[in-house]
Amino acid sequence: MDATPNPTGPDTAARGILDTLARLPANTIVDEHGLARALNISTRSVPRWVAKGHLPAGAKLGSKTVWMAGQVLQHLASRLEQATKAAERRKAAQAT
């Protein structure tokens, strides 16, 4: 199943760019176009973000690369947690 997120309406930006993924069931398969649309990036940026570790690696399904919505959200949440902890460590180090 290829569920491609399709944000619509004038309040889409206000809801946040990840809201599209968060509304999908965790096991929804999202292709490169859908992921790019959900993150508000170009499809050419998706492989770059994967290479930089900003996104998890997808899986090949025929000729397409796909991701499970829940895994993408989990990866992003983990990166955010790591960044928050690193910022706290830097702040603590500056205070000493």
Backbone as CSV, one residue per row, in Angstrom:
resi,resn,N_x,N_y,N_z,CA_x,CA_y,CA_z,C_x,C_y,C_z
1,MET,0.845,-1.172,0.000,0.000,0.000,0.000,0.883,1.224,0.000
2,ASP,0.614,2.169,-0.865,1.413,3.372,-0.976,0.543,4.565,-0.614
3,ALA,0.593,4.973,0.642,-0.188,6.129,1.085,0.714,7.338,1.033
4,THR,0.409,8.257,0.168,1.197,9.456,0.020,0.506,10.594,0.743
5,PRO,1.161,11.165,1.761,0.545,12.273,2.463,0.249,13.416,1.507
6,ASN,-0.870,14.073,1.711,-1.258,15.164,0.845,-1.840,16.293,1.682
7,PRO,-0.969,17.161,2.224,-1.474,18.244,3.036,-2.279,19.216,2.188
8,THR,-3.403,19.659,2.725,-4.230,20.609,2.000,-4.759,21.653,2.961
9,GLY,-5.180,22.765,2.411,-5.801,23.812,3.211,-4.820,24.871,3.630
10,PRO,-5.344,26.069,3.909,-4.469,27.193,4.239,-3.794,27.070,5.595
11,ASP,-4.306,26.224,6.482,-3.715,26.114,7.812,-2.692,24.991,7.914
12,THR,-2.263,24.426,6.799,-1.314,23.315,6.821,-0.018,23.701,7.512
13,ALA,0.540,24.861,7.181,1.808,25.285,7.785,1.652,25.475,9.285
14,ALA,0.507,25.961,9.719,0.285,26.189,11.146,0.246,24.880,11.924
15,ARG,-0.174,23.800,11.306,-0.253,22.504,11.992,1.113,21.881,12.155
16,GLY,2.087,22.327,11.409,3.437,21.766,11.493,3.687,20.789,10.367
17,ILE,4.928,20.769,9.909,5.237,19.950,8.740,5.166,18.456,9.018
18,LEU,5.360,18.042,10.256,5.335,16.615,10.554,3.945,16.107,10.889
19,ASP,2.988,16.998,10.984,1.628,16.596,11.299,1.101,15.599,10.270
20,THR,1.501,15.761,9.035,1.060,14.860,7.970,1.472,13.426,8.283
21,LEU,2.715,13.233,8.692,3.188,11.889,9.049,2.545,11.398,10.332
22,ALA,2.393,12.285,11.295,1.847,11.888,12.593,0.403,11.417,12.492
23,ARG,-0.332,11.895,11.521,-1.729,11.497,11.357,-1.876,10.123,10.696
24,LEU,-0.812,9.632,10.101,-0.858,8.334,9.434,-0.649,7.209,10.444
25,PRO,-1.262,6.058,10.227,-0.934,4.900,11.068,0.566,4.608,10.949
26,ALA,1.169,4.155,12.029,2.615,3.946,12.077,3.127,3.011,10.982
27,ASN,2.305,2.058,10.551,2.759,1.086,9.545,2.423,1.522,8.117
28,THR,2.023,2.771,7.928,1.746,3.273,6.580,3.049,3.413,5.801
29,ILE,3.052,2.916,4.591,4.224,3.012,3.730,4.151,4.329,2.955
30,VAL,5.239,5.082,3.028,5.316,6.388,2.377,6.461,6.341,1.375
31,ASP,6.209,6.797,0.164,7.273,6.816,-0.834,8.054,8.131,-0.742
32,GLU,9.071,8.265,-1.581,9.952,9.428,-1.546,9.188,10.733,-1.781
33,HIS,8.243,10.709,-2.699,7.469,11.920,-2.986,6.616,12.320,-1.783
34,GLY,5.978,11.346,-1.163,5.155,11.622,0.002,5.980,12.120,1.176
35,LEU,7.143,11.520,1.384,8.015,11.937,2.473,8.519,13.361,2.239
36,ALA,8.912,13.639,1.015,9.371,14.993,0.683,8.258,16.012,0.911
37,ARG,7.072,15.673,0.492,5.934,16.578,0.677,5.640,16.802,2.161
38,ALA,5.694,15.740,2.947,5.414,15.842,4.382,6.458,16.696,5.099
39,LEU,7.704,16.642,4.635,8.787,17.389,5.265,9.013,18.753,4.618
40,ASN,8.265,19.019,3.566,8.382,20.291,2.841,9.795,20.477,2.276
41,ILE,10.312,19.397,1.684,11.613,19.427,1.026,11.443,18.849,-0.374
42,SER,12.463,18.992,-1.205,12.389,18.427,-2.543,12.685,16.934,-2.498
43,THR,12.242,16.228,-3.517,12.526,14.788,-3.568,14.031,14.542,-3.686
44,ARG,14.758,15.487,-4.263,16.211,15.347,-4.369,16.879,15.468,-3.004
45,SER,16.226,16.150,-2.077,16.791,16.312,-0.730,16.642,15.055,0.120
46,VAL,15.671,14.212,-0.190,15.424,13.027,0.636,16.672,12.144,0.723
47,PRO,17.292,11.731,-0.393,18.500,10.897,-0.267,19.648,11.632,0.436
48,ARG,19.716,12.944,0.267,20.761,13.718,0.952,20.544,13.669,2.459
49,TRP,19.291,13.824,2.875,18.983,13.779,4.308,19.270,12.394,4.871
50,VAL,19.009,11.355,4.086,19.323,9.987,4.531,20.839,9.851,4.691
51,ALA,21.597,10.332,3.718,23.056,10.226,3.775,23.633,10.973,4.972
52,LYS,23.005,12.084,5.354,23.470,12.877,6.498,22.946,12.354,7.828
53,GLY,22.044,11.370,7.784,21.490,10.812,9.003,20.267,11.545,9.521
54,HIS,19.800,12.544,8.786,18.606,13.284,9.199,17.352,12.424,9.083
55,LEU,17.379,11.474,8.179,16.269,10.534,7.980,16.812,9.111,8.019
56,PRO,15.959,8.165,8.411,16.417,6.764,8.383,16.507,6.273,6.942
57,ALA,17.274,5.242,6.740,17.349,4.642,5.410,16.011,3.997,5.081
58,GLY,15.601,4.128,3.853,14.372,3.492,3.414,14.645,2.082,2.937
59,ALA,13.600,1.427,2.510,13.723,0.071,1.970,13.298,0.090,0.517
60,LYS,13.969,-0.676,-0.304,13.601,-0.770,-1.708,12.362,-1.640,-1.852
61,LEU,11.411,-1.143,-2.571,10.203,-1.893,-2.902,10.051,-1.761,-4.408
62,GLY,10.550,-2.750,-5.117,10.620,-2.639,-6.574,11.638,-1.566,-6.920
63,SER,11.222,-0.594,-7.701,12.129,0.486,-8.089,12.026,1.698,-7.172
64,LYS,11.132,1.641,-6.180,10.936,2.778,-5.279,11.612,2.536,-3.935
65,THR,11.975,3.631,-3.294,12.420,3.574,-1.908,11.246,4.033,-1.061
66,VAL,10.967,3.288,0.000,9.814,3.595,0.840,10.217,3.579,2.315
67,TRP,9.392,4.238,3.128,9.597,4.307,4.567,8.275,4.024,5.250
68,MET,8.346,3.562,6.482,7.149,3.445,7.302,7.046,4.729,8.110
69,ALA,5.867,5.338,8.106,5.671,6.639,8.746,6.132,6.624,10.203
70,GLY,5.799,5.585,10.931,6.172,5.502,12.335,7.671,5.461,12.551
71,GLN,8.403,4.780,11.669,9.854,4.707,11.802,10.502,6.060,11.541
72,VAL,9.953,6.803,10.588,10.482,8.139,10.300,10.269,9.034,11.525
73,LEU,9.063,9.020,12.078,8.776,9.844,13.254,9.644,9.438,14.438
74,GLN,9.836,8.133,14.621,10.669,7.646,15.718,12.115,8.118,15.538
75,HIS,12.615,8.064,14.317,13.981,8.510,14.031,14.120,10.001,14.319
76,LEU,13.159,10.799,13.869,13.218,12.235,14.097,13.115,12.569,15.585
77,ALA,12.261,11.858,16.312,12.131,12.083,17.752,13.440,11.744,18.472
78,SER,14.100,10.675,18.054,15.370,10.281,18.650,16.435,11.346,18.398
79,ARG,16.475,11.861,17.176,17.452,12.916,16.852,17.179,14.174,17.658
80,LEU,15.913,14.507,17.844,15.561,15.683,18.633,15.988,15.497,20.092
81,GLU,15.758,14.309,20.627,16.165,14.017,22.000,17.676,14.131,22.150
82,GLN,18.428,13.599,21.187,19.885,13.688,21.228,20.347,15.139,21.177
83,ALA,19.720,15.945,20.322,20.093,17.351,20.196,19.782,18.115,21.478
84,THR,18.657,17.793,22.104,18.284,18.445,23.357,19.284,18.117,24.453
85,LYS,19.674,16.849,24.564,20.653,16.443,25.578,22.007,17.101,25.324
86,ALA,22.410,17.186,24.066,23.688,17.822,23.737,23.658,19.304,24.108
87,ALA,22.539,19.972,23.843,22.411,21.386,24.204,22.463,21.567,25.713
88,GLU,21.841,20.655,26.455,21.874,20.728,27.922,23.296,20.529,28.445
89,ARG,24.030,19.600,27.830,25.417,19.374,28.243,26.283,20.615,27.956
90,ARG,26.075,21.223,26.807,26.829,22.442,26.481,26.503,23.565,27.466
91,LYS,25.238,23.701,27.790,24.816,24.735,28.723,25.412,24.486,30.102
92,ALA,25.413,23.240,30.553,25.989,22.895,31.854,27.493,23.147,31.859
93,ALA,28.161,22.841,30.767,29.605,23.050,30.672,29.944,24.535,30.693
94,GLN,29.124,25.359,30.110,29.351,26.803,30.099,29.118,27.409,31.473
95,ALA,28.224,26.798,32.244,27.890,27.318,33.569,28.982,27.022,34.583
96,THR,29.850,26.067,34.285,30.901,25.714,35.241,32.174,26.463,34.994
